[in-house]
Amino acid sequence: MEQQMNLNFNDIKDAVSIIDHACQEGAFKGWDNIRPILCVRDKLQAFVESAQAAIQKNKESSPSDEDIENIGAVS
């Protein structure tokens, strides 16, 4: 039986952090080696930022639990 693999938002954020740490520690030697890694890192980071903005926008546009409870309430 094949095990289903799950990738979540935090996994992507962790991958960006791992790439950053590896770069800081000098794990990649030479510009030709690090350039494709940084391209992938930038794509992952852009995805994280875009997703965070969408999540925040959704939270701001969604009614709160209190708003929902007060629907139809007479003041």
C-alpha positions in Angstrom: 0.0 0.0 0.0 1.3 3.4 -1.0 1.6 5.9 1.9 0.0 9.3 1.1 2.4 12.2 1.6 1.2 15.5 2.9 2.8 18.8 2.4 1.5 21.7 4.4 2.2 25.5 4.6 4.6 25.1 7.6 6.7 22.5 5.6 7.2 25.2 2.9 8.2 27.8 5.5 10.6 25.3 7.0 12.2 24.6 3.6 12.9 28.3 3.2 14.5 28.4 6.6 16.6 25.3 5.9 17.8 26.8 2.6 18.7 30.1 4.4 20.6 28.2 7.1 22.5 26.0 4.7 23.5 29.1 2.7 24.7 30.9 5.9 26.7 27.9 6.8 28.4 27.8 3.4 26.9 24.5 2.4 26.9 25.5 -1.3 30.1 26.4 -3.0 30.2 28.8 -6.0 27.6 31.0 -7.6 26.8 28.4 -10.3 25.8 25.9 -7.5 23.8 28.3 -5.3 22.0 30.3 -8.1 19.4 27.5 -8.8 18.9 26.9 -5.1 18.2 30.6 -4.5 15.7 30.6 -7.3 13.8 27.8 -5.7 14.1 29.5 -2.3 12.7 32.8 -3.8 9.7 30.9 -5.3 9.0 29.2 -2.0 9.2 32.5 -0.1 7.0 34.3 -2.6 4.4 31.5 -2.2 4.6 31.8 1.6 4.1 35.6 1.5 1.3 35.3 -1.0 -0.5 32.7 1.0 -0.1 34.7 4.2 -1.5 37.8 2.6 -4.5 35.7 1.3 -5.1 34.2 4.7 -4.9 37.7 6.4 -7.3 39.1 3.8 -9.7 36.2 4.3 -9.6 36.8 8.1 -10.3 40.5 7.7 -13.3 39.9 5.3 -14.8 37.1 7.3 -17.3 38.0 10.0 -16.2 37.2 13.5 -18.1 34.7 15.7 -19.5 37.7 17.6 -20.8 39.2 14.3 -22.4 35.9 13.4 -24.1 35.7 16.8 -25.4 39.2 16.5 -27.0 38.7 13.1 -30.7 39.6 13.4 -30.3 40.8 17.0 -32.4 43.9 17.8 -30.6 46.6 19.7 
